[in-house]
């Protein structure tokens, strides 16, 4: 059992090291909270401003949350508030999907993630609470359809998360949103 745990930790560590090579550059399409885990119950790392560049390292299998970095922070955001350049246009991540952007499906392990990105942060002392936290399916989100998808598939019946406006149907980078990727 201990050997299995060590193998799992090695696999997560390998992902953390190799995951950076597969990051997709994108943009936040609204002011969006970056969380310390894929649930609104997790503490906020801060707000990513609309138009700010992000690197997308992976998303949960249902594409509801994505692991991103922005500035010097790492955390989780709602996928529908991320857009990536695709065929000359900036496209909402759910419209094309992970495979179309080359973004991997990832799993969240609070202990490993927090130990890697949040040691020394004010909320780190609550680490044990979040390791034991049961992540719930995201309210109002449904998994993408199998196979090729039609752009906007997720908008039918969509309800924006509490306190958020729905994502713009055709978000464009405006003047002042031309941040360089780091």
C-alpha positions in Angstrom: 0.0 0.0 0.0 2.8 2.4 0.9 4.6 1.5 -2.4 1.4 2.3 -4.3 1.1 5.7 -2.6 4.8 6.5 -3.5 4.1 5.5 -7.1 1.1 7.8 -7.2 3.2 10.7 -5.7 5.9 10.1 -8.3 3.3 10.1 -11.1 1.8 13.4 -9.8 5.3 14.9 -9.5 6.1 13.8 -13.0 3.0 15.5 -14.3 3.9 18.7 -12.4 7.3 18.7 -14.1 6.2 17.7 -17.6 2.8 19.5 -17.5 4.5 22.9 -18.0 5.7 21.8 -21.5 2.1 21.2 -22.6 0.6 24.5 -21.4 -1.7 26.3 -23.8 -1.5 30.1 -23.9 -4.9 31.8 -23.5 -6.8 34.7 -22.0 -9.3 35.3 -19.2 -12.5 36.6 -20.8 -13.9 38.2 -17.6 -12.6 39.1 -14.2 -12.5 35.6 -12.8 -11.5 34.1 -9.4 -8.5 31.8 -9.4 -9.1 29.2 -6.7 -6.8 26.9 -4.8 -8.8 23.9 -6.1 -11.7 23.1 -8.5 -14.6 24.2 -6.4 -15.9 27.6 -5.3 -15.4 26.5 -1.7 -11.6 26.6 -2.1 -9.9 29.9 -1.1 -9.3 32.4 -3.8 -5.7 33.1 -4.9 -7.0 36.3 -6.4 -8.8 37.6 -9.5 -7.5 37.3 -13.0 -8.5 40.4 -14.8 -10.4 40.3 -18.1 -7.9 40.1 -21.0 -5.0 38.9 -18.8 -2.9 36.1 -20.3 -3.0 32.7 -18.8 -1.3 29.4 -19.3 -3.7 26.4 -19.3 -2.0 23.3 -17.9 -5.0 21.0 -17.9 -8.7 20.7 -17.2 -10.9 18.2 -15.3 -12.4 15.5 -17.5 -15.8 17.3 -17.6 -14.0 20.5 -18.7 -15.7 22.4 -15.8 -12.5 23.7 -14.2 -9.0 24.3 -15.6 -5.6 24.5 -13.9 -4.0 27.7 -15.0 -1.2 30.2 -14.1 -1.4 33.9 -14.4 1.3 36.3 -13.3 3.1 34.4 -10.5 0.0 32.5 -9.3 -1.3 29.0 -10.0 -4.9 27.9 -9.5 -8.2 26.7 -10.9 -10.8 28.7 -12.9 -14.1 28.0 -14.7 -13.3 26.8 -18.2 -15.9 29.0 -20.0 -14.1 32.1 -18.9 -10.9 31.0 -20.8 -10.3 31.6 -24.5 -7.4 30.4 -26.7 -6.3 31.5 -30.1 -7.6 29.0 -32.7 -7.5 29.4 -36.5 -6.9 33.1 -36.2 -9.7 33.9 -33.7 -9.9 33.9 -29.9 -12.2 31.0 -29.1 -13.9 29.9 -25.8 -12.2 26.8 -24.5 -15.4 24.7 -24.3 -16.3 25.5 -28.0 -13.3 23.5 -29.2 -12.4 21.3 -26.3 -9.2 20.1 -24.7 -8.2 17.9 -27.6 -8.5 20.7 -30.1 -6.1 22.8 -28.1 -3.8 20.0 -27.0 -4.7 20.5 -23.3 -4.5 17.4 -21.2 -7.2 16.0 -18.8 -5.9 16.3 -15.3 -7.0 15.1 -11.8 -6.8 17.2 -8.7 -4.9 16.0 -5.6 -5.2 18.8 -3.0 -2.2 17.6 -0.9 0.2 17.4 -3.8 -1.1 20.6 -5.5 -1.0 22.7 -2.3 2.4 21.4 -1.3 3.8 22.4 -4.6 2.1 25.8 -5.1 0.9 27.2 -1.7 3.5 26.5 1.0 3.9 29.8 2.9 0.6 31.2 1.7 -1.8 32.5 4.4 -4.4 29.7 3.7 -1.8 26.9 3.8 -2.3 26.3 7.5 -5.8 25.0 6.5 -4.3 22.4 4.2 -5.7 19.4 6.0 -9.2 20.7 5.6 -8.8 20.9 1.8 -7.2 17.5 1.5 -10.3 16.0 3.1 -12.7 18.2 1.1 -15.0 16.3 -1.2 -15.2 18.1 -4.5 -18.8 18.2 -5.9 -19.8 18.3 -9.5 -20.2 21.9 -10.6 -23.7 23.2 -10.4 -25.1 24.3 -13.8 -22.3 22.7 -15.8 -22.6 19.6 -18.0 -19.9 17.5 -19.5 -19.1 18.1 -23.2 -20.8 15.9 -25.8 -18.7 13.0 -27.2 -17.1 13.4 -30.6 -16.9 16.7 -32.6 -18.8 19.5 -31.0 -20.7 22.5 -32.3 -19.4 25.9 -31.0 -21.7 27.1 -28.3 -23.0 23.6 -27.3 -22.6 24.6 -23.6 -24.6 27.8 -23.8 -28.0 26.2 -24.2 -29.5 26.3 -20.7 -26.3 27.7 -19.3 -26.5 29.5 -15.9 -23.6 31.7 -15.0 -21.9 30.9 -11.7 -23.3 32.9 -8.7 -22.1 36.5 -8.9 -20.7 36.2 -12.5 -22.1 37.5 -15.7 -22.3 34.9 -18.6 -19.3 34.8 -20.8 -19.5 37.0 -23.9 -20.6 34.9 -26.9 -17.8 36.3 -29.1 -15.1 37.7 -26.8 -12.4 39.8 -28.4 -9.2 41.2 -27.1 -9.7 44.9 -26.7 -7.0 47.6 -26.6 -5.3 47.3 -23.2 -5.7 43.5 -23.3 -2.6 42.9 -25.4 -0.6 41.5 -22.5 2.5 39.5 -23.4 2.6 35.9 -22.3 5.2 35.1 -19.7 
